[in-house]
Amino acid sequence: MHLADIPFPQSAGRQQTNSAGLNRVIGSGILLLLLAARLTAQVQLDFEWRDASGNVRSRSDLDEILREHEQWIESDKKAGTRANLDHANLAGANLSGAYLRVANLSDADLSDANLTGTYLVDVNLSGASLRDADLTDARVSNANFERAIFEPKSLPQLSGMSQARNLELLTYDNNPAALALLRTQFKDGGFREQERKITYALKRRQAELSCDRCTRMLLTDCGSFVFNTVFFDWTCRYGMSPGRPLIFGIVLWLLCSLLYLVCIHRPGEAGLYRVYEPSIRNDSSTQRRVERISPLSTTHSSGPRWLFQFFRREWLLLRTSMFFSLMSAFNIGFRDINFGRWLRLLTRQEFDIKAVGWARVIAGWQSLISVYLIALWVLTYFGRPFD
């Protein structure tokens, strides 16, 4: 047997060669990681930021502010100093794991900042910029997000975000993806109120963008801005306040009641008329009777008696006006469903109330507006029409 026919030494040699190559690759990877860590540490040491006055500050200054703030919290405000970083330019800062409870970061630029695991409870973030900030595992309970530009590349803890303040006033510049994702998480987590607030924030910002385009004489955007603002923002705040349409409906009912009362007191043909239908208890030959609702003259009594008669008469007229206003508000019918007719069944006498002249115009507008408010209340309370 020749030595060339023996395979074992050659296989062992190849294994040793592969093992040496693998060790070199691993060693090179470790060196690269160490070099990257050293470079990152050097970048953080060389990190510069600007305070509210525009002064250039170093990383050591920021660390000192954080240390003083943590001492201020731990000593119950008896030592140290509260961190006041309002209007500070902290773009790209590494604040991972920092303890910033009750700190003031209003209008601060936190673009590209590393906020992973940062303790931001009770922090004032009003007007702060969070573009591409890393908020992974950040705790933001009771933080103030009024006018904050919310475009982070990762979201904070959902439980803490649900307890943040002024979520409805969050905004964005160009990218609504983070807010849309946050709304989806609130929806999946069962946070209905917070979901409505984020919906309002998205729709309000869309209306603001339409308003900006409207100023550049784009008529279609002007119409969109006016329509959405009047019909959806003022009425229910894009579903965030589902009970507001009912409040408006009640106010409209009372206002129209007063207008009908004024109409009753004014002379002329315009006004409210009571239409009596033949009663089934009377002879079938009884004719239909129509009479104008008008104030009856009070007896010329002196003292409290005349005053009592006057207020009693006005109360009866106001009650009639309120009843007719309620009928107009619920003038909704579909096939056999007619709420206005059902309301007339509440009276002991068989009669109807009709409006003539400008009182009829008021009743028509009241019916249209009331139908819209009732439908909007149903849709926003039981559904999600603005998702």
C-alpha positions as CSV (number, residue, x, y, z in Angstrom):
1,M,0.0,0.0,0.0
2,H,1.3,3.4,-1.0
3,L,1.2,6.4,1.3
4,A,-0.9,8.2,-1.2
5,D,-3.7,5.7,-0.7
6,I,-4.0,6.6,3.0
7,P,-6.8,9.3,3.3
8,F,-6.7,10.1,7.1
9,P,-3.8,12.5,7.2
10,Q,-5.1,14.6,4.3
11,S,-8.6,14.9,6.0
12,A,-7.0,15.9,9.3
13,G,-5.0,18.6,7.5
14,R,-8.1,20.0,5.9
15,Q,-9.9,20.1,9.2
16,Q,-7.0,22.0,10.8
17,T,-7.0,24.5,8.0
18,N,-10.8,25.1,8.3
19,S,-10.5,25.5,12.0
20,A,-7.8,28.0,11.7
21,G,-9.8,30.0,9.1
22,L,-12.9,30.0,11.4
23,N,-10.8,31.3,14.3
24,R,-9.5,34.1,12.2
25,V,-13.0,35.0,11.2
26,I,-14.2,35.0,14.8
27,G,-11.2,37.0,15.9
28,S,-11.8,39.6,13.1
29,G,-15.5,39.9,14.2
30,I,-14.5,40.5,17.8
31,L,-12.0,43.1,16.8
32,L,-14.6,44.8,14.6
33,L,-17.1,44.8,17.5
34,L,-14.6,46.2,19.9
35,L,-13.6,48.9,17.4
36,A,-17.3,49.8,16.8
37,A,-17.9,50.0,20.6
38,R,-14.8,52.2,21.0
39,L,-15.9,54.4,18.2
40,T,-19.4,54.7,19.7
41,A,-18.0,55.6,23.1
42,Q,-15.7,58.2,21.4
43,V,-18.7,59.7,19.6
44,Q,-20.6,60.0,22.8
45,L,-17.7,61.6,24.5
46,D,-17.4,64.0,21.6
47,F,-21.2,64.6,21.5
48,E,-22.2,68.3,21.6
49,W,-25.6,69.8,22.0
50,R,-27.1,73.3,22.4
51,D,-29.2,74.6,25.3
52,A,-32.1,77.0,25.1
53,S,-29.7,80.0,24.7
54,G,-27.9,78.4,21.8
55,N,-24.7,77.7,23.8
56,V,-22.7,74.7,22.7
57,R,-22.5,72.1,25.6
58,S,-20.6,68.9,26.0
59,R,-21.6,65.4,26.9
60,S,-20.2,65.8,30.4
61,D,-22.5,68.8,30.9
62,L,-25.5,66.7,30.0
63,D,-24.3,63.9,32.3
64,E,-24.0,66.5,35.1
65,I,-27.5,67.8,34.5
66,L,-28.9,64.2,34.6
67,R,-27.0,63.4,37.8
68,E,-28.2,66.6,39.5
69,H,-31.8,65.8,38.4
70,E,-31.6,62.3,39.8
71,Q,-30.3,63.6,43.1
72,W,-33.2,66.2,43.1
73,I,-35.7,63.4,42.7
74,E,-34.2,61.0,45.2
75,S,-33.9,63.8,47.9
76,D,-37.5,64.8,47.4
77,K,-36.5,68.2,45.9
78,K,-34.1,69.0,48.8
79,A,-30.8,68.7,46.9
80,G,-29.7,68.8,43.3
81,T,-31.5,70.6,40.5
82,R,-34.4,69.7,38.3
83,A,-33.4,69.1,34.7
84,N,-34.6,72.0,32.5
85,L,-33.9,71.1,28.9
86,D,-36.6,73.1,27.2
87,H,-35.7,74.2,23.6
88,A,-32.5,72.2,23.9
89,N,-31.1,70.6,20.7
90,L,-30.5,67.0,21.8
91,A,-30.6,65.5,18.3
92,G,-28.8,62.1,18.3
93,A,-28.3,62.1,22.1
94,N,-27.9,58.8,23.9
95,L,-30.3,59.0,26.8
96,S,-30.9,55.2,27.1
97,G,-32.0,54.3,30.6
98,A,-31.8,57.9,31.8
99,Y,-34.0,58.8,34.8
100,L,-35.9,61.9,33.7
101,R,-39.0,62.0,35.8
102,V,-40.6,65.4,36.0
103,A,-37.9,66.9,33.7
104,N,-38.8,69.7,31.4
105,L,-38.2,68.8,27.7
106,S,-40.7,71.2,26.2
107,D,-39.8,72.1,22.6
108,A,-36.6,70.1,22.8
109,D,-35.3,68.5,19.6
110,L,-34.9,64.8,20.3
111,S,-34.6,63.7,16.7
112,D,-32.7,60.4,16.3
113,A,-32.2,60.3,20.1
114,N,-31.8,56.9,21.8
115,L,-34.5,56.8,24.5
116,T,-34.7,53.0,25.0
117,G,-35.8,52.2,28.5
118,T,-35.7,55.9,29.4
119,Y,-37.9,56.9,32.4
120,L,-40.1,59.7,31.1
121,V,-42.9,59.6,33.7
122,D,-44.5,63.1,34.3
123,V,-42.1,64.6,31.8
124,N,-43.1,67.7,29.9
125,L,-42.7,66.9,26.2
126,S,-44.9,69.6,24.8
127,G,-43.7,70.7,21.4
128,A,-40.8,68.3,21.5
129,S,-39.6,66.7,18.3
130,L,-39.4,62.9,18.3
131,R,-38.5,62.3,14.7
132,D,-36.8,58.9,14.3
133,A,-36.3,58.7,18.1
134,D,-36.0,55.2,19.6
135,L,-38.7,54.8,22.3
136,T,-38.4,51.1,22.8
137,D,-39.5,50.2,26.4
138,A,-39.6,53.9,27.3
139,R,-42.0,54.6,30.2
140,V,-44.1,57.7,29.5
141,S,-46.9,57.6,32.0
142,N,-48.5,61.0,32.6
143,A,-46.1,62.6,30.2
144,N,-47.4,65.7,28.5
145,F,-47.4,65.3,24.7
146,E,-49.2,68.5,23.7
147,R,-48.1,69.6,20.2
148,A,-45.3,67.0,20.2
149,I,-44.1,65.9,16.8
150,F,-44.6,62.1,17.0
151,E,-42.6,60.4,14.3
152,P,-40.5,57.9,16.3
153,K,-39.0,54.7,14.7
154,S,-40.3,52.6,17.6
155,L,-43.1,53.1,20.1
156,P,-42.9,53.2,23.9
157,Q,-44.7,50.8,26.3
158,L,-48.4,50.8,25.5
159,S,-49.6,50.7,29.1
160,G,-47.6,53.9,29.9
161,M,-48.6,55.6,26.6
162,S,-52.3,55.0,27.5
163,Q,-51.8,57.1,30.6
164,A,-50.0,60.0,28.8
165,R,-51.7,63.4,28.7
166,N,-52.9,65.4,25.6
167,L,-52.7,62.5,23.2
168,E,-55.3,64.2,21.1
169,L,-52.8,67.1,20.5
170,L,-50.0,64.9,19.1
171,T,-49.0,65.9,15.6
172,Y,-46.6,65.0,12.8
173,D,-44.9,66.8,9.9
174,N,-45.1,64.5,7.0
175,N,-45.3,60.9,8.2
176,P,-48.4,59.7,10.1
177,A,-47.3,56.1,10.2
178,A,-46.3,56.2,13.9
179,L,-49.6,57.7,15.0
180,A,-51.6,55.2,12.8
181,L,-49.6,52.3,14.4
182,L,-50.3,53.7,17.9
183,R,-54.0,53.9,17.1
184,T,-54.0,50.2,16.0
185,Q,-52.2,49.1,19.1
186,F,-54.8,51.0,21.3
187,K,-57.6,49.4,19.3
188,D,-56.2,45.9,19.7
189,G,-55.5,46.6,23.4
190,G,-59.0,47.7,24.2
191,F,-58.1,51.4,24.9
192,R,-61.2,52.9,23.3
193,E,-60.8,56.4,24.7
194,Q,-57.1,56.6,23.7
195,E,-57.9,55.3,20.3
196,R,-60.4,58.1,19.8
197,K,-57.9,60.6,20.8
198,I,-55.3,59.4,18.3
199,T,-58.0,59.4,15.6
200,Y,-58.7,63.1,16.5
201,A,-55.0,63.9,16.3
202,L,-54.7,62.3,12.8
203,K,-57.8,64.0,11.4
204,R,-57.0,67.4,13.0
205,R,-53.5,67.3,11.4
206,Q,-55.0,66.4,8.0
207,A,-57.4,69.4,8.3
208,E,-54.4,71.6,9.1
209,L,-52.5,70.4,6.0
210,S,-55.7,71.1,4.0
211,C,-55.8,74.6,5.5
212,D,-52.1,75.2,4.6
213,R,-52.8,74.2,1.0
214,C,-55.9,76.4,1.1
215,T,-53.8,79.4,1.7
216,R,-52.1,78.6,-1.6
217,M,-55.4,79.1,-3.3
218,L,-56.3,75.4,-3.8
219,L,-60.1,75.7,-3.7
220,T,-60.7,71.9,-3.3
221,D,-58.6,71.9,-0.1
222,C,-60.4,74.9,1.2
223,G,-63.7,73.1,0.8
224,S,-62.4,70.0,2.4
225,F,-61.0,72.0,5.4
226,V,-64.3,73.9,5.9
227,F,-66.5,70.8,5.5
228,N,-64.5,68.6,7.9
229,T,-64.1,71.4,10.5
230,V,-67.7,72.3,10.6
231,F,-69.4,68.9,10.3
232,F,-66.9,66.7,12.1
233,D,-64.6,68.7,14.3
234,W,-67.0,71.2,15.8
235,T,-69.7,68.5,16.2
236,C,-68.0,65.5,17.6
237,R,-64.2,66.2,17.3
238,Y,-63.9,63.3,14.8
239,G,-65.5,60.9,17.3
240,M,-63.4,61.8,20.3
241,S,-66.5,63.4,22.0
242,P,-69.4,61.2,20.9
243,G,-71.8,62.8,23.4
244,R,-71.3,66.3,22.0
245,P,-73.9,65.9,19.2
246,L,-76.5,65.1,21.8
247,I,-75.6,68.2,23.7
248,F,-75.9,70.3,20.6
249,G,-79.2,68.7,19.9
250,I,-80.6,69.6,23.3
251,V,-79.3,73.2,22.9
252,L,-80.9,73.4,19.5
253,W,-84.2,72.1,20.9
254,L,-84.3,74.8,23.6
255,L,-83.2,77.5,21.2
256,C,-85.9,76.6,18.7
257,S,-88.5,76.4,21.6
258,L,-87.8,80.1,22.4
259,L,-88.1,81.0,18.7
260,Y,-91.4,79.3,18.4
261,L,-92.5,81.1,21.6
262,V,-91.6,84.5,19.9
263,C,-93.5,83.4,16.8
264,I,-96.6,82.7,18.9
265,H,-96.5,86.2,20.4
266,R,-96.1,88.0,17.1
267,P,-99.1,89.1,15.1
268,G,-99.8,87.9,11.6
269,E,-100.4,84.6,9.8
270,A,-97.0,83.1,10.6
271,G,-97.0,81.0,13.8
272,L,-98.1,77.6,15.2
273,Y,-101.5,76.1,14.6
274,R,-103.3,73.4,16.5
275,V,-105.2,71.0,14.2
276,Y,-107.9,69.0,16.0
277,E,-108.9,65.7,14.4
278,P,-112.4,64.1,14.8
279,S,-112.4,62.0,17.9
280,I,-113.6,58.4,17.7
281,R,-115.8,59.1,20.7
282,N,-117.8,61.8,18.8
283,D,-120.0,61.6,15.8
284,S,-118.2,60.9,12.6
285,S,-119.6,64.0,11.1
286,T,-117.5,66.2,13.4
287,Q,-115.4,68.5,11.2
288,R,-111.7,69.1,11.4
289,R,-110.9,72.2,13.4
290,V,-107.8,74.5,13.1
291,E,-107.0,77.3,15.5
292,R,-104.0,79.5,15.9
293,I,-102.0,79.2,19.1
294,S,-101.8,82.6,20.6
295,P,-101.5,84.1,24.1
296,L,-104.8,84.6,25.9
297,S,-105.5,87.9,27.5
298,T,-105.2,88.0,31.3
299,T,-107.8,89.5,33.5
300,H,-107.0,92.9,34.8
301,S,-106.4,91.8,38.3
302,S,-104.1,93.7,40.6
303,G,-101.3,92.4,42.6
304,P,-100.0,88.8,42.7
305,R,-103.1,87.3,41.0
306,W,-102.3,89.0,37.7
307,L,-98.7,88.0,38.0
308,F,-99.7,84.4,38.6
309,Q,-102.0,84.4,35.6
310,F,-99.3,85.9,33.4
311,F,-96.6,83.3,34.3
312,R,-99.1,80.5,34.0
313,R,-100.1,81.6,30.5
314,E,-96.5,81.9,29.4
315,W,-95.6,78.5,30.9
316,L,-98.4,76.9,28.9
317,L,-97.2,78.6,25.7
318,L,-93.6,77.6,26.4
319,R,-94.6,74.0,27.1
320,T,-96.4,74.0,23.7
321,S,-93.4,75.4,22.0
322,M,-91.1,72.9,23.6
323,F,-93.4,70.0,22.6
324,F,-93.5,71.2,19.0
325,S,-89.7,71.7,19.0
326,L,-89.3,68.1,20.2
327,M,-91.6,66.9,17.4
328,S,-89.5,68.8,14.9
329,A,-86.3,67.4,16.3
330,F,-87.6,63.8,16.0
331,N,-89.3,64.2,12.7
332,I,-87.6,61.0,11.6
333,G,-89.6,58.3,9.8
334,F,-89.0,55.2,7.9
335,R,-91.9,53.1,6.8
336,D,-93.9,52.3,9.9
337,I,-91.3,53.9,12.2
338,N,-92.2,57.6,12.9
339,F,-90.9,59.1,16.1
340,G,-92.8,62.4,15.6
341,R,-96.2,60.5,15.4
342,W,-95.3,58.5,18.5
343,L,-94.7,61.7,20.4
344,R,-98.1,63.0,19.4
345,L,-99.6,59.9,21.0
346,L,-98.4,61.2,24.4
347,T,-101.2,63.8,24.5
348,R,-104.7,63.1,25.8
349,Q,-106.4,65.0,22.9
350,E,-106.2,64.1,19.3
351,F,-104.5,67.0,17.6
352,D,-101.5,68.0,15.7
353,I,-99.4,71.1,15.6
354,K,-98.5,72.7,12.3
355,A,-96.1,75.6,11.6
356,V,-96.9,78.3,9.1
357,G,-94.6,81.0,7.6
358,W,-91.1,81.5,9.0
359,A,-91.9,79.2,11.9
360,R,-92.2,76.4,9.2
361,V,-88.7,77.4,7.9
362,I,-87.3,77.1,11.4
363,A,-88.9,73.7,11.9
364,G,-87.5,72.4,8.6
365,W,-83.9,73.5,9.4
366,Q,-84.3,72.1,12.9
367,S,-85.4,68.7,11.6
368,L,-82.5,68.5,9.2
369,I,-79.9,69.5,11.7
370,S,-81.4,67.2,14.4
371,V,-81.4,64.2,12.1
372,Y,-77.7,64.8,11.3
373,L,-76.8,65.2,15.0
374,I,-78.6,62.0,16.0
375,A,-77.1,60.0,13.2
376,L,-73.6,61.3,14.0
377,W,-74.1,60.4,17.7
378,V,-75.1,56.8,16.8
379,L,-72.2,56.4,14.4
380,T,-69.5,57.8,16.7
381,Y,-70.8,56.1,19.9
382,F,-71.3,52.7,18.5
383,G,-68.8,52.6,15.6
384,R,-65.6,54.0,14.1
385,P,-66.6,56.2,11.1
386,F,-63.3,58.1,11.0
387,D,-60.8,55.1,11.0
